[in-house]
Amino acid sequence: MSDLLYFPPSLQRFEPKRMVFSTWVDHLPFAYDLVEAIRPKTVVELGVYNGLSFFTFCQAMVENDIDGVAYAVDCWEGDEHTDAYDDSIFKDVQSHAREHYRGISYLMKMYFHEALQHFEDDSIDLLHIDGLHTYEAVKEDFETWYPKVKPGGIVLFHDVMARIKDFGAWRFFEELEASQQDIFKFNHGFGLGVLRKPGGADPDAALLKLLFSREEENVQKLRQLYVHASHFLEARRQARRFKELAGAKNKGGQGKQAGAQ
Ligand SMILES: C[S@@+](CC[C@H](N)C(=O)[O-])C[C@H]1O[C@@H](n2cnc3c(N)ncnc32)[C@H](O)[C@@H]1O
């Protein structure tokens, strides 16, 4: 990061409002910083499940005064990798969206191919592809949705390091790495791929310059930075939980004493 100074906003002020189980957890600080850097007008997520990644995008938009809209596309039925789940997941996402992100978040309960018609070509600033993770599904999601992304827009791919079962996001992303100029891969948290569609104005946000500098030193340091950022977030969360538990225990103790008097 030689001559570029970068102090990620996530380290300064990010406290996740939504914390549910998901393998996405290690990428929350980066997601927050990316949204702050690109200030998207239109965000689309393909594959939402319980909303961990989606609501991080939403939170970053609100806390950084970004005037945009985030669309969450999912059939909310599950797939071969998540397994089928019941409607309680959708209801929970819906109530969180209503409570915290009314007016900036739209839930599109449908299949990805059905949602396509609702978006113009070259209209999406940030697209997150996180549906079924077979090679064929990721390739299809990318090829059908890429025309909808603005020149200079960003596409994220989750699980590009997961080489389990019939997961194939890693193989599709490797093919992109061989052909694309502005591309970056985080290895931690099952891998997160970041691709910038060619065109648009030259990015001036420091994070984007670092991501696509193609300098080995920057690549290594960015990867380390976000491994540490995710550990830092988790450590802070545990410390807070510990404090809450200790507080509850102390109150319980005082209550007993008071009752004995
Ligand atoms: C890996 S989960 C998404 C994880 C989520 N981004 C997170 O933060 O934890 C994949 C989701 O994609 C949905 N899905 C997979 N293929 C789909 C398709 N073709 N159309 C609509 N939803 C789909 C599933 O219902 C599932 O909820």
The ligand as a Gaussian input file, in Angstrom:
#p B3LYP/6-31G(d) Opt

LIG

0 1
 C      -25.674000     -19.320000      -0.229000
 S      -27.302000     -18.762000       0.076000
 C      -27.096000     -17.013000       0.181000
 C      -26.232000     -16.584000       1.365000
 C      -26.328000     -15.131000       1.752000
 N      -25.838000     -14.237000       0.731000
 C      -25.647000     -14.854000       3.084000
 O      -25.233000     -13.710000       3.347000
 O      -25.537000     -15.755000       3.924000
 C      -28.035000     -19.064000      -1.479000
 C      -29.500000     -18.619000      -1.630000
 O      -29.758000     -18.559000      -3.042000
 C      -31.089000     -18.943000      -3.290000
 N      -31.129000     -19.393000      -4.711000
 C      -30.306000     -20.276000      -5.310000
 N      -30.590000     -20.363000      -6.622000
 C      -31.625000     -19.505000      -6.856000
 C      -32.340000     -19.117000      -8.028000
 N      -32.048000     -19.599000      -9.234000
 N      -33.320000     -18.204000      -7.913000
 C      -33.630000     -17.687000      -6.681000
 N      -32.968000     -17.997000      -5.551000
 C      -31.972000     -18.891000      -5.628000
 C      -31.396000     -20.011000      -2.246000
 O      -32.779000     -20.030000      -1.972000
 C      -30.542000     -19.544000      -1.052000
 O      -31.349000     -18.846000      -0.117000

